[in-house]
Amino acid sequence: MEYRKYKRINVFKLSLVVAMCVMAFAMTIFLGGCGNDKIIIRYLKVPPPVVLISPVIDTFITANQPTFFWHAGEGIVRYQLQVSPSQIFMTKTIDITTTDTTYTTVSEMPNSTYFWRVRGQNQDTTWGDWSDANVWSFFKSDYVNYIDLLSDLQTYGIPQDVTLRGDTAYVADGQADLTIVDVSDKANPFIIKNIDTFDDDFAKGVYIAPTDTFPYAYVADRDGRVQVMNTADTSRINDISVAEQNLEDVDGGMISDTLYLFTVRSRSGFNVASLSVFQIVYTPYPRTGDLYYVNPVSMPADPKGLIRDGNYVYVACGEAGLRIVDISDIYNPLEFSSVLLGGVSLSVAIKGDYAYVAADRAGLEVVNIADKANPVAVAQVNTSGRSKDVHIAGNYAFIADGSGGLKVVDITIPDSSHFVAAYPTPYAYGVWADSSSVYICDRDEGLLIFENKVSK
């Protein structure tokens, strides 16, 4: 009995050893047999980012079939070029691969703002990163004769805003308050008068009454008052205090033979951001008592610009987008509706059923206001600069685009608004345009006057 038991135990151990050997053999085969075959792990080198050459960022080109250039990258055998009217490349005008470092478009490119990028692929079919952290943009327009510079005039301050009445330009001239310019000869403008209170103030906006009954320029002063400048007797200055600080802009209009002013202010101390309405009473020498405070409408963010159109005031309300205020009851103005927009809303212009908002880094925002209770953003035009101000003349929106200078957008079909022309200036703050001329307030160049060939 002991012998048989001993034999059974050894058979079991032998079977276990055999099974383990079989498993070891199988693992050896799985891992490469007897060492003749080895697994080689090779790390693929990623191609470097491609360096772009032309079109240079934020340039203006006129070629209908532009050519793109970029530097050759080490180890790169193939390139992918993408061109899009969208900064996030949702749609692509061009999407090709090539072994060259240059590409000329086959078909004509429509006039617009474009963004472009390139990446490289090596012989292992590994793609590298897209070129540059910031996507390059350029402006394409074959309308080469749209804008001609006629003159430039240095003002006394840093001009912020300009409005025209007849052959006279009124400039909200920053620390120099109001500068009045004769522009009857647009190639040779000259300063008629500068009216400066020499206080610690800063003029941001200017409004001129549409009738000689009120021969004044009303200037929105950041120091907290409306300056009333007598344009008939420029020796007189009357500062009308409105008990508000940080005034950003001013507009006005005649309602039932009475002049009303509308101002917007940003937040300061205990003061809230608001739109205010004032009734103006004419006297030869205006004083504080001639400006009757009607009612304020609080704003959810710092308003920067406004325009009155009919029974509504449209407020470019910073981060809070476009706000529409009903003034049909002038003594009880009420915010009627609003729409959030991209960027920071700084200025607004109205034409027909559409509002055009200069939205800083977001460019030009187009809003359908046919239904005042439900405004809807319908288009956005990237201007590449920082859109500060907008003015409409004919079927075109003229934009003071910060470091992007003067930009022109075709708004013939509002939902399909698109870039058509540009003129570089150091830094454009304000703009005014009519069918014959365009006026730009520039930080470094003062008042620039252009011939407007766009609207002709």
Phi, psi and omega in degrees: 000316180295322180297313181296320180296319180299320180295319181296319181297317180292324175298319180296316180295322180296319178297321180295318179297317179299317181297320180292324178295318178299317180295319179298320179295318180296318179295325179296316178297317183297323183268005175126022175069223186268018178101357179289325179251134180232147176278125180253118178261119182239126180274123183282133179281130180275132179299149179288159176299144181280141178261121182280154179241302187206144006291137179294150184304134176063027177268164181249121181240155183243348182295132178288332178236077185292159177248137180254138180232145174209162181283148174289141180253148181298125177078005182270130180248348182209147180235150173241124179251131175233136176231134186211149171282356181249135181293338177258010173058043177294317174242151185233122175285323177225135175209093186227160170244145182206156176268353180271170175252025177208151179209130175252130184298145182279318181247165181291141178265131177297156176295126182184178169267135183231157175235143181218154182204159181220145171224161184244156178234137179265184184292345177270011181063026177268127179271141175270185178286158175293155183297131171060151177288324179258127180293135180281143178236157173208164182243130181244125175207134176266007177272078189284344183250026183286323187231125176234128177285125179263320183195163171221141186227119177287127176264184186275339182234209175255100188297136183247327187208152179215142173222152184246144167218112186064230181261024181238131176255133179249119187247121169286104198257039176059233182292349179262011177063250187244129174242127182254127188236134173275119182241026179298325170251100188292340176278345182220065179289156175215154182280123176282314185197142167246127180249112185231127178281346181061020173272176177278076184226176183205111182284127181251323183218158180219141177230136177244126180298145185281003183224149180290350177300329179241082185280056185230154166255130181253119187247127176279120185250129180299340182282353172110036176203161171266121175271126179256113183254121180285109184283344176276326178230089189288000176280349184259137176231129176229113177268116179263113180286134177247014176055033179224143176255165175060045174293132184253329184198162180216141173216172182201185179176157178271128175230114182053050176064014177242137180270131176239142173252147176234126179234154172236145179227148174269170184293144178203118180060237180271354180283138179267158174293137186199164166254131180238150180240135180228138175265131183258130175250129184283130167218155181301328181233086186300146178220177185304321183292349180271000179244105187267122180289125181264288182195143175263156172236116182292148181242147183282349178211176183287113177284144184241338182205162179203163172208140177261133179219107182065231182269018182226147170245129181256125185245123171279104195253050175055230181292347182268009174074216182260128178244137180247123183248127179276121179243022179301327167257096189298336180270359178216063181293141183225138173293125189263318182195176181199165174212132177282142182231169175286159177068206181239117183287121186244333183204157182215142175229153184237137168216116179061232183267021183226144173250141180241118189247123171282115192243041175055237185292344180275359177078223181257123176258133180251126185236127175280119182244021179303318172261099186300334181282342184221068177295144184226128174288127186241345181201156177217129180246115179284123183260354178078337177264212176236096187297117184258325186210155180217142177218141183257134171220117183064228180260030183226143173257125178258130190236129168276108195252036179058232179293349177276357178072220180267128176237148179234130181238131177281120181245024180306314172249099189306318182294342180240035179303140183209154180294141177230330185202163180207158172215121184287136170223162183302308179197106185268127179257315187229158182212147172215142183214150168225192186291344183247334188218158174231134181242130180239131170268115184243139183304319185258329187259356180079226180264117178256135180240127181243150168280129182267099176265356181289312187278358182275000000 
